[in-house]
């Protein structure tokens, strides 16, 4: 199998865009309650639809309302968190919709890139608040 370094393509603005990442850290305060501290990070990334297991978007009809689920793949140089210690999974905002990082893989076809699989889990007409 040929090994191709695609770093130049991934850096090209025609193939990448900026996304926002919401990172949360949990801390227990003096009263024994969990406080969540959140920060927003803007990073360059390449986004494309995920091919596994099915990809695309699926509608679920629940008693609480309708919910769509879908997968997106993200390739970036910033290491995002699936879950680690007191940190919760990062949330990636793509086109105003929130996706939770569910899988992280080192990507062999470019220098220091990471491929992420992100899952959409939003109720119908729900939009992310990006600041």
DSSP file (Angstrom, degrees, kcal/mol; ACC not computed):
  #  RESIDUE AA STRUCTURE BP1 BP2  ACC     N-H-->O    O-->H-N    N-H-->O    O-->H-N    TCO  KAPPA ALPHA  PHI   PSI    X-CA   Y-CA   Z-CA
    1    1 A X              0   0    0      0, 0.0     2,-0.2     0, 0.0     0, 0.0   0.000 360.0 360.0 360.0 133.6    0.0    0.0    0.0
    2    2 A X        -     0   0    0      1,-0.0     2,-0.6     2,-0.0     0, 0.0  -0.487 360.0-140.7 -73.3 140.7    1.4    3.4   -0.9
    3    3 A X        -     0   0    0     -2,-0.2     2,-0.5     2,-0.0   106,-0.1  -0.920  21.3-172.2-104.2 118.3    2.0    5.9    1.9
    4    4 A X        -     0   0    0     -2,-0.6     2,-0.9   106,-0.0    -2,-0.0  -0.941  20.3-142.0-115.9 128.9    1.0    9.4    1.0
    5    5 A X        +     0   0    0     -2,-0.5     3,-0.4     1,-0.1   105,-0.2  -0.807  22.2 177.0 -88.5 109.6    1.7   12.4    3.1
    6    6 A X     >  +     0   0    0    103,-2.7     4,-2.3    -2,-0.9     3,-0.4   0.118  41.1 117.2-102.1  20.4   -1.4   14.6    2.7
    7    7 A X  H  > S+     0   0    0      1,-0.2     4,-1.9     2,-0.2    -1,-0.2   0.873  73.9  54.9 -56.7 -40.1   -0.4   17.3    5.1
    8    8 A X  H  > S+     0   0    0     -3,-0.4     4,-0.9     1,-0.2    -1,-0.2   0.885 109.9  46.7 -62.9 -38.0   -0.3   19.9    2.3
    9    9 A X  H >4 S+     0   0    0     -3,-0.4     3,-0.5     1,-0.2     6,-0.3   0.918 111.4  50.4 -69.1 -43.2   -3.9   19.1    1.4
   10   10 A X  H 3< S+     0   0    0     -4,-2.3    -2,-0.2     1,-0.2    -1,-0.2   0.799 111.2  49.2 -67.4 -28.1   -5.1   19.2    5.0
   11   11 A X  H 3< S+     0   0    0     -4,-1.9    -1,-0.2    -5,-0.2    -2,-0.2   0.687  87.0 106.4 -81.0 -19.3   -3.5   22.6    5.6
   12   12 A X  S XX S-     0   0    0     -4,-0.9     3,-1.8    -3,-0.5     4,-0.9  -0.413  71.6-138.2 -66.0 128.8   -5.1   24.0    2.4
   13   13 A X  T 34 S+     0   0    0      1,-0.3    -1,-0.2     2,-0.2    -4,-0.0   0.703 101.2  66.9 -62.5 -18.0   -7.9   26.4    3.2
   14   14 A X  T 34 S+     0   0    0      1,-0.2    -1,-0.3    -5,-0.1    -4,-0.1   0.757 112.0  32.2 -70.4 -22.5   -9.9   24.9    0.3
   15   15 A X  T <4 S+     0   0    0     -3,-1.8    32,-0.3    -6,-0.3     2,-0.3   0.475 118.6  52.4-112.6  -6.0  -10.1   21.6    2.3
   16   16 A X     <  +     0   0    0     -4,-0.9     2,-0.3    30,-0.2    30,-0.2  -0.860  53.3 179.8-130.4 164.6  -10.2   22.8    5.9
   17   17 A X  E     -A   45   0A   0     28,-2.8    28,-2.9    -2,-0.3     2,-0.4  -0.918  36.1 -89.5-150.1 173.5  -12.2   25.3    8.0
   18   18 A X  E     -A   44   0A   0     -2,-0.3     2,-0.3    26,-0.2    26,-0.2  -0.754  39.8-176.0 -93.4 138.3  -12.2   26.4   11.6
   19   19 A X  E     -A   43   0A   0     24,-2.8    24,-2.6    -2,-0.4     2,-0.4  -0.889  22.1-122.8-125.4 159.5  -14.4   24.7   14.2
   20   20 A X  E     -AB  42  93A   0     73,-1.1    73,-3.0    -2,-0.3     2,-0.4  -0.844  19.3-159.9-102.8 141.9  -15.1   25.4   17.8
   21   21 A X  E     -AB  41  92A   0     20,-3.0    20,-2.7    -2,-0.4     2,-0.6  -0.984   5.5-153.0-121.1 128.9  -14.4   22.9   20.6
   22   22 A X  E     -AB  40  91A   0     69,-3.3    69,-2.3    -2,-0.4     2,-0.5  -0.911  15.1-168.7-101.6 119.4  -16.1   23.0   24.0
   23   23 A X  E     -A   39   0A   0     16,-2.8    16,-2.4    -2,-0.6     2,-0.4  -0.923   2.1-165.1-111.9 130.5  -13.9   21.4   26.6
   24   24 A X  E     -A   38   0A   0     -2,-0.5    64,-1.6    64,-0.4     2,-0.4  -0.910   8.2-168.6-120.0 142.6  -15.3   20.7   30.1
   25   25 A X  E     -AC  37  87A   0     12,-2.4    12,-2.8    -2,-0.4     2,-0.3  -0.998  15.5-141.9-128.7 131.2  -13.5   19.9   33.4
   26   26 A X  E     +A   36   0A   0     60,-3.1     2,-0.3    -2,-0.4    10,-0.2  -0.723  20.9 176.4 -94.6 141.6  -15.4   18.6   36.4
   27   27 A X  E     -A   35   0A   0      8,-2.4     8,-3.8    -2,-0.3     2,-0.6  -0.997  27.1-130.9-142.7 139.4  -14.4   19.7   39.9
   28   28 A X  E     -A   34   0A   0     -2,-0.3     6,-0.2     6,-0.2    -2,-0.0  -0.817  28.3-148.8 -92.7 124.3  -16.0   18.9   43.3
   29   29 A X    >   -     0   0    0      4,-2.9     3,-1.8    -2,-0.6    -1,-0.0  -0.121  34.9 -85.6 -83.3-176.1  -16.5   22.1   45.4
   30   30 A X  T 3  S+     0   0    0      1,-0.3    -1,-0.1     2,-0.1    -2,-0.0   0.715 127.6  56.3 -64.2 -22.3  -16.5   22.4   49.2
   31   31 A X  T 3  S-     0   0    0      2,-0.1    -1,-0.3     0, 0.0     3,-0.1   0.417 119.1-108.5 -90.0   1.7  -20.2   21.5   49.4
   32   32 A X  S <  S+     0   0    0     -3,-1.8     2,-0.3     1,-0.3    -2,-0.1   0.608  77.1 131.4  82.7  12.1  -19.6   18.2   47.6
   33   33 A X        -     0   0    0      1,-0.0    -4,-2.9     0, 0.0     2,-0.5  -0.721  61.2-113.0 -99.1 150.0  -21.3   19.3   44.4
   34   34 A X  E     -A   28   0A   0     -2,-0.3     2,-0.4    -6,-0.2    -6,-0.2  -0.677  28.9-166.3 -83.5 127.2  -19.8   18.9   40.9
   35   35 A X  E     -A   27   0A   0     -8,-3.8    -8,-2.4    -2,-0.5     2,-0.6  -0.931   8.6-148.6-110.4 138.2  -18.9   22.2   39.2
   36   36 A X  E     -A   26   0A   0     -2,-0.4     2,-0.5   -10,-0.2   -10,-0.2  -0.930   6.4-162.6-112.9 121.0  -18.2   22.2   35.5
   37   37 A X  E     -A   25   0A   0    -12,-2.8   -12,-2.4    -2,-0.6     2,-0.4  -0.876  14.1-167.1-101.4 130.6  -15.7   24.6   34.1
   38   38 A X  E     -A   24   0A   0     -2,-0.5     2,-0.3   -14,-0.2   -14,-0.2  -0.938  11.0-176.7-125.2 139.8  -15.9   25.1   30.3
   39   39 A X  E     -A   23   0A   0    -16,-2.4   -16,-2.8    -2,-0.4     2,-0.4  -0.956  18.2-137.0-130.5 154.1  -13.7   26.7   27.8
   40   40 A X  E     -A   22   0A   0     -2,-0.3     2,-0.4   -18,-0.2   -18,-0.2  -0.927  17.7-170.0-114.2 134.1  -14.1   27.2   24.0
   41   41 A X  E     -A   21   0A   0    -20,-2.7   -20,-3.0    -2,-0.4     2,-0.6  -0.965  13.3-147.5-124.4 137.3  -11.2   26.6   21.6
   42   42 A X  E     +A   20   0A   0     -2,-0.4     2,-0.3   -22,-0.2   -22,-0.2  -0.928  29.2 168.9-105.7 122.3  -11.1   27.6   17.9
   43   43 A X  E     -A   19   0A   0    -24,-2.6   -24,-2.8    -2,-0.6     2,-0.3  -0.947  36.6-113.0-133.4 151.9   -9.1   25.1   15.8
   44   44 A X  E     +A   18   0A   0     -2,-0.3    33,-0.5   -26,-0.2    34,-0.3  -0.651  48.3 158.2 -79.6 141.3   -8.5   24.4   12.1
   45   45 A X  E     -A   17   0A   0    -28,-2.9   -28,-2.8    -2,-0.3     2,-0.5  -0.988  41.3-124.4-157.7 160.1   -9.8   21.0   10.9
   46   46 A X  E     -D   75   0A   0     29,-2.4    29,-2.6    -2,-0.3     2,-0.4  -0.958  30.7-163.3-109.9 129.9  -11.0   19.0    7.9
   47   47 A X  E     +D   74   0A   0     -2,-0.5     2,-0.3   -32,-0.3    27,-0.2  -0.920  16.9 157.8-119.4 137.5  -14.5   17.6    8.2
   48   48 A X  E     -D   73   0A   0     25,-2.3    25,-3.2    -2,-0.4     2,-0.1  -0.986  46.2 -86.6-152.0 156.8  -16.1   14.8    6.2
   49   49 A X  E     -D   72   0A   0     -2,-0.3     2,-0.3    23,-0.2    23,-0.2  -0.362  45.5-118.1 -65.8 141.9  -19.0   12.3    6.7
   50   50 A X        -     0   0    0     21,-0.9     6,-0.4    68,-0.1    21,-0.2  -0.594  14.8-155.9 -81.4 140.6  -18.1    9.1    8.4
   51   51 A X        +     0   0    0     -2,-0.3     2,-0.3     4,-0.1    -1,-0.1   0.554  53.5 112.2 -93.7  -8.9  -18.6    5.9    6.5
   52   52 A X  S    S-     0   0    0      1,-0.1     2,-0.3     2,-0.1     3,-0.2  -0.888  84.4  -9.9-121.4 154.1  -19.0    3.5    9.4
   53   53 A X  S    S-     0   0    0     -2,-0.3    -1,-0.1     1,-0.1    -2,-0.0  -0.858 133.6 -43.7 -69.8 -31.2  -21.1    1.9   10.6
   54   54 A X  S    S-     0   0    0     -2,-0.3    -1,-0.1     2,-0.1    -2,-0.1   0.609  73.5-157.1-126.4 -35.9  -23.6    3.6    8.3
   55   55 A X        +     0   0    0      1,-0.2    -4,-0.1    -3,-0.2    17,-0.1  -0.194  48.9  77.6  77.3-177.5  -22.9    7.3    8.3
   56   56 A X  S    S-     0   0    0     15,-0.4    15,-1.1    -6,-0.4     2,-0.4  -0.274  89.6 -55.7  75.0-164.2  -25.4   10.0    7.5
   57   57 A X  E     -E   70   0A   0     13,-0.2     2,-0.4    -3,-0.1    13,-0.3  -0.941  44.1-161.3-121.1 138.9  -28.1   11.2    9.8
   58   58 A X  E     -E   69   0A   0     11,-4.0    11,-3.0    -2,-0.4     2,-0.5  -0.961  12.1-139.4-121.3 135.6  -30.8    9.1   11.4
   59   59 A X  E     -E   68   0A   0     -2,-0.4     2,-0.5     9,-0.2     9,-0.2  -0.803  15.4-167.0 -94.3 131.9  -34.1   10.4   12.9
   60   60 A X  E     -E   67   0A   0      7,-3.6     7,-2.9    -2,-0.5     2,-0.7  -0.978   9.8-150.8-116.7 130.7  -35.3    8.9   16.1
   61   61 A X  E     +E   66   0A   0     -2,-0.5     2,-0.3     5,-0.2     5,-0.2  -0.899  25.8 172.0-102.3 114.7  -38.9    9.5   17.3
   62   62 A X  E >   -E   65   0A   0      3,-2.3     3,-0.9    -2,-0.7    -2,-0.0  -0.747  48.2-108.1-116.6 162.4  -39.0    9.5   21.1
   63   63 A X  T 3  S+     0   0    0     -2,-0.3     3,-0.1     1,-0.2    -1,-0.1   0.831 121.5  53.1 -58.5 -30.4  -41.8   10.3   23.5
   64   64 A X  T 3  S-     0   0    0      1,-0.3     2,-0.3     3,-0.0    -1,-0.2   0.702 127.2 -77.9 -78.0 -19.7  -39.8   13.5   24.5
   65   65 A X  E <   -E   62   0A   0     -3,-0.9    -3,-2.3     2,-0.0     2,-0.3  -0.927  63.1 -44.8 149.1-173.6  -39.6   14.6   20.8
   66   66 A X  E     -E   61   0A   0     -2,-0.3    58,-2.3    -5,-0.2     2,-0.4  -0.715  49.7-172.7 -92.3 141.8  -37.6   13.9   17.7
   67   67 A X  E     -EF  60 123A   0     -7,-2.9    -7,-3.6    -2,-0.3     2,-0.4  -0.996  11.5-148.2-134.9 138.3  -33.9   13.5   17.8
   68   68 A X  E     -EF  59 122A   0     54,-2.1    54,-1.3    -2,-0.4     2,-0.4  -0.857  11.0-167.8-106.1 143.5  -31.4   13.2   15.0
   69   69 A X  E     +EF  58 121A   0    -11,-3.0   -11,-4.0    -2,-0.4     2,-0.3  -0.976  18.2 148.9-126.3 142.7  -28.2   11.1   15.2
   70   70 A X  E     -EF  57 120A   0     50,-0.9    50,-3.5    -2,-0.4     2,-0.4  -0.978  33.5-123.3-162.9 167.8  -25.3   11.2   12.8
   71   71 A X  E     - F   0 119A   0    -15,-1.1   -21,-0.9    -2,-0.3   -15,-0.4  -0.933  19.2-178.4-122.7 144.4  -21.6   10.8   12.6
   72   72 A X  E     -DF  49 118A   0     46,-2.3    46,-3.1    -2,-0.4     2,-0.4  -0.982  18.4-139.4-134.2 147.4  -18.9   13.1   11.3
   73   73 A X  E     -DF  48 117A   0    -25,-3.2   -25,-2.3    -2,-0.3     2,-0.4  -0.886  17.1-166.6-105.8 142.3  -15.1   12.6   11.0
   74   74 A X  E     -DF  47 116A   0     42,-2.3    42,-3.0    -2,-0.4     2,-0.5  -0.993   7.1-163.6-129.6 132.9  -12.7   15.4   11.9
   75   75 A X  E     +DF  46 115A   0    -29,-2.6   -29,-2.4    -2,-0.4     2,-0.3  -0.980  30.3 140.4-116.9 124.9   -9.0   15.5   11.1
   76   76 A X  E     - F   0 114A   0     38,-2.1    38,-2.9    -2,-0.5   -31,-0.1  -0.944  56.6-121.8-153.0 171.0   -7.0   18.0   13.0
   77   77 A X  S    S+     0   0    0    -33,-0.5     2,-0.4    -2,-0.3   -32,-0.1   0.620  85.9  91.7 -93.1 -16.2   -3.6   18.6   14.8
   78   78 A X  S    S-     0   0    0    -34,-0.3     2,-0.6    36,-0.1    -2,-0.1  -0.671  80.6-126.3 -82.1 128.8   -5.2   19.4   18.1
   79   79 A X        -     0   0    0     -2,-0.4     2,-0.2    34,-0.0    -2,-0.1  -0.651  28.6-161.2 -76.8 117.4   -5.6   16.4   20.4
   80   80 A X        -     0   0    0     -2,-0.6     2,-0.5    -4,-0.1     9,-0.1  -0.623  16.0-114.7 -97.8 161.8   -9.2   16.3   21.5
   81   81 A X        -     0   0    0     -2,-0.2     9,-2.8     1,-0.2    20,-0.2  -0.807  24.8-179.0-105.4 130.3  -10.4   14.3   24.5
   82   82 A X  S    S-     0   0    0     -2,-0.5     2,-0.2     1,-0.3    -1,-0.2   0.890  81.5 -42.7 -82.9 -51.4  -12.8   11.3   24.4
   83   83 A X        +     0   0    0      5,-0.1     2,-0.3     6,-0.1    -1,-0.3  -0.745  67.5 168.8-175.4 133.2  -12.7   11.1   28.2
   84   84 A X  B >   -G   87   0A   0      3,-1.7     3,-2.7    -2,-0.2     2,-0.1  -0.872  56.6 -54.0-157.3 116.8   -9.7   11.4   30.6
   85   85 A X  T 3  S-     0   0    0     -2,-0.3    -1,-0.1     1,-0.3     0, 0.0  -0.296 123.8  -9.6  56.9-122.2   -9.7   11.8   34.4
   86   86 A X  T 3  S+     0   0    0     -2,-0.1   -60,-3.1    -3,-0.1     2,-0.4   0.289 115.9  99.9 -92.6  10.9  -11.9   14.7   35.4
   87   87 A X  B <   -CG  25  84A   0     -3,-2.7    -3,-1.7   -62,-0.2   -62,-0.2  -0.815  63.5-145.5 -97.7 135.6  -12.3   15.9   31.8
   88   88 A X        -     0   0    0    -64,-1.6   -64,-0.4    -2,-0.4    -5,-0.1  -0.456  41.9 -69.9 -89.7 170.1  -15.5   15.0   29.9
   89   89 A X        -     0   0    0     -2,-0.1    -7,-0.2    -7,-0.1    -1,-0.2  -0.329  57.8-109.2 -61.1 137.5  -15.6   14.2   26.2
   90   90 A X        -     0   0    0     -9,-2.8    11,-2.4   -67,-0.1     2,-0.5  -0.325  24.7-138.2 -65.6 150.4  -15.0   17.3   24.0
   91   91 A X  E     -BH  22 100A   0    -69,-2.3   -69,-3.3     9,-0.2     2,-0.4  -0.967  13.5-156.5-113.9 124.9  -17.9   18.7   22.1
   92   92 A X  E     -BH  21  99A   0      7,-3.3     7,-2.8    -2,-0.5     2,-0.7  -0.847   6.0-146.7-102.7 133.3  -17.1   19.8   18.5
   93   93 A X  E     +BH  20  98A   0    -73,-3.0   -73,-1.1    -2,-0.4     2,-0.5  -0.894  21.5 175.2-105.8 114.4  -19.4   22.5   16.9
   94   94 A X  E >  S- H   0  97A   0      3,-2.5     3,-1.9    -2,-0.7   -75,-0.1  -0.977  71.5 -17.6-121.9 120.8  -19.8   21.9   13.1
   95   95 A X  T 3  S-     0   0    0     -2,-0.5    -1,-0.2     1,-0.3     3,-0.1   0.861 128.1 -53.1  51.9  40.1  -22.2   24.1   11.1
   96   96 A X  T 3  S+     0   0    0      1,-0.2    32,-2.7    31,-0.1     2,-0.4   0.515 116.3 111.0  78.6   4.8  -23.9   25.2   14.4
   97   97 A X  E <   -H   94   0A   0     -3,-1.9    -3,-2.5    30,-0.2     2,-0.4  -0.899  65.4-124.8-115.5 144.2  -24.6   21.6   15.6
   98   98 A X  E     -H   93   0A   0     -2,-0.4    23,-0.9    -5,-0.2     2,-0.4  -0.727  25.2-176.6 -92.8 130.7  -22.9   19.9   18.5
   99   99 A X  E     -HI  92 120A   0     -7,-2.8    -7,-3.3    -2,-0.4     2,-0.4  -0.979  18.3-138.6-123.2 136.3  -21.1   16.6   18.1
  100  100 A X  E     -HI  91 119A   0     19,-2.6    19,-2.9    -2,-0.4     2,-0.4  -0.810  24.1-117.6 -95.6 133.9  -19.5   14.6   20.9
  101  101 A X  E     + I   0 118A   0    -11,-2.4    17,-0.2    -2,-0.4     3,-0.1  -0.571  41.4 165.0 -70.5 121.1  -16.1   13.0   20.3
  102  102 A X  E     +     0   0A   0     15,-2.9     2,-0.3    -2,-0.4    16,-0.2   0.566  61.4  25.8-114.5 -14.0  -16.6    9.3   20.6
  103  103 A X  E     - I   0 117A   0     14,-1.4    14,-2.5   -22,-0.1     2,-0.4  -0.983  57.7-167.2-153.4 139.2  -13.4    7.9   19.1
  104  104 A X  E     + I   0 116A   0     -2,-0.3     2,-0.4    12,-0.2    12,-0.2  -0.994  10.9 176.3-130.3 132.8   -9.9    9.2   18.6
  105  105 A X  E     - I   0 115A   0     10,-3.0    10,-3.2    -2,-0.4     2,-0.2  -0.997  33.3-117.7-136.3 139.3   -7.2    7.6   16.3
  106  106 A X  E     - I   0 114A   0     -2,-0.4     2,-0.6     8,-0.2     8,-0.2  -0.576  34.8-133.6 -69.9 139.3   -3.7    8.6   15.4
  107  107 A X  E >   - I   0 113A   0      6,-2.2     3,-0.7    -2,-0.2     6,-0.5  -0.870  15.6-164.7-105.5 121.2   -3.7    9.3   11.6
  108  108 A X  T 3  S+     0   0    0     -2,-0.6    -1,-0.1     1,-0.2     6,-0.0   0.574  76.6  71.1 -81.2 -11.2   -0.8    7.7    9.7
  109  109 A X  T 3  S+     0   0    0   -104,-0.1  -103,-2.7  -103,-0.1     2,-0.3   0.228 101.9  31.7 -97.5  16.2   -1.1    9.7    6.5
  110  110 A X  S X  S-     0   0    0     -3,-0.7     3,-1.1  -105,-0.2     2,-0.4  -0.963  94.8 -83.3-165.4 152.5    0.1   13.1    7.7
  111  111 A X  T 3  S-     0   0    0     -2,-0.3    -3,-0.1     1,-0.3    -2,-0.1  -0.455 102.3 -21.1 -69.6 121.1    2.5   14.4   10.3
  112  112 A X  T 3  S+     0   0    0     -2,-0.4     2,-0.3     1,-0.2    -1,-0.3   0.751  94.0 146.6  54.5  35.6    1.0   14.6   13.8
  113  113 A X  E <   - I   0 107A   0     -3,-1.1    -6,-2.2    -6,-0.5     2,-0.4  -0.696  33.8-153.1 -96.9 154.1   -2.7   14.5   12.7
  114  114 A X  E     -FI  76 106A   0    -38,-2.9   -38,-2.1    -2,-0.3     2,-0.5  -0.983   5.0-146.4-125.3 136.4   -5.5   12.9   14.7
  115  115 A X  E     -FI  75 105A   0    -10,-3.2   -10,-3.0    -2,-0.4     2,-0.4  -0.891  19.2-169.0-103.1 134.1   -8.7   11.5   13.2
  116  116 A X  E     -FI  74 104A   0    -42,-3.0   -42,-2.3    -2,-0.5     2,-0.5  -0.933  17.3-148.0-122.6 143.2  -11.8   11.8   15.4
  117  117 A X  E     -FI  73 103A   0    -14,-2.5   -15,-2.9    -2,-0.4   -14,-1.4  -0.961  22.9-168.7-107.5 126.5  -15.3   10.3   15.1
  118  118 A X  E     -FI  72 101A   0    -46,-3.1   -46,-2.3    -2,-0.5     2,-0.5  -0.930   9.9-145.6-121.6 140.2  -17.9   12.6   16.4
  119  119 A X  E     -FI  71 100A   0    -19,-2.9   -19,-2.6    -2,-0.4     2,-0.4  -0.903   8.4-140.2-112.3 126.8  -21.6   11.8   17.1
  120  120 A X  E     +FI  70  99A   0    -50,-3.5   -50,-0.9    -2,-0.5   -21,-0.2  -0.668  27.1 166.8 -78.6 132.7  -24.5   14.2   16.7
  121  121 A X  E     +F   69   0A   0    -23,-0.9     2,-0.4    -2,-0.4   -52,-0.2  -0.556  22.8 135.1-147.1  77.4  -27.0   13.9   19.4
  122  122 A X  E     -F   68   0A   0    -54,-1.3   -54,-2.1    -2,-0.1     2,-0.1  -0.941  52.4-115.7-130.0 146.8  -29.3   16.8   19.3
  123  123 A X  E >   -F   67   0A   0     -2,-0.4     3,-2.1   -56,-0.2   -56,-0.2  -0.469  57.8 -72.4 -75.6 155.4  -33.0   17.3   19.5
  124  124 A X  T 3  S+     0   0    0    -58,-2.3    -1,-0.2     1,-0.3     3,-0.1  -0.151 117.5   6.6 -53.0 136.2  -34.8   18.7   16.4
  125  125 A X  T 3  S+     0   0    0      1,-0.2     2,-0.4    -3,-0.1    -1,-0.3   0.548  91.0 144.3  67.1  11.0  -34.1   22.4   15.7
  126  126 A X    <   -     0   0    0     -3,-2.1     2,-0.3     0, 0.0    -1,-0.2  -0.667  29.0-169.1 -80.6 132.3  -31.6   22.6   18.5
  127  127 A X        -     0   0    0     -2,-0.4     2,-0.2    -3,-0.1   -30,-0.2  -0.913  20.9-115.5-121.6 149.7  -28.6   24.9   17.7
  128  128 A X        -     0   0    0    -32,-2.7     2,-0.8    -2,-0.3   -35,-0.0  -0.550  20.6-130.5 -81.7 146.8  -25.4   25.4   19.5
  129  129 A X        -     0   0    0     -2,-0.2     2,-0.5     2,-0.0    -1,-0.0  -0.884  28.4-173.0 -97.9 109.8  -24.5   28.7   21.2
  130  130 A X              0   0    0     -2,-0.8   -90,-0.0     1,-0.1    -2,-0.0  -0.890 360.0 360.0-107.2 130.6  -21.0   29.6   20.1
  131  131 A X              0   0    0     -2,-0.5    -1,-0.1     0, 0.0   -91,-0.0   0.366 360.0 360.0-122.3 360.0  -19.3   32.6   21.7
